[in-house]
């Protein structure tokens, strides 16, 4: 979070962090979605998930449009941080909610895990590779082919 200029939100509820937008003077919020692996069979894919998700939360998140910081760790070592605007995940989350609640959601029902991967936001105009470890290639066996391709393009 700090590497991207955000301060932690100390409140229990709400987004994970915030920063001031120098140009607009408005607060920008962020949601942190870390992914960790210790196994080459469970590769990092630029993904994350939202727990206990609802359409109401989706609408609130779209209104606020926080930055989503998607980070990948191998055995606790930070490999990358990708920063996207929440709106980049809209299509994926809408699809998952419609699949889970085809006739609408009843009170007390949630989409337990709304997962996404690099494929869901790679073409978003609000995409930024915010951090990439210098020796990321030493961790290739823990990365999906899509992430490797992205990092090779960004570092060439």
Protein Blocks (a to p, Z undefined) as FASTA:
>chain_A
ZZnopacdfbfbdcfbdcddfknopacdddddddddfbfklccehiacdehiafklmmmm
mmnopacdddddeehiafbdcdddfklmmmmmmmmmmmmmmnopaehiacfbacddfklm
mmpckbccfbccfklmmmmmmpcfklmmmmmmmmZZ
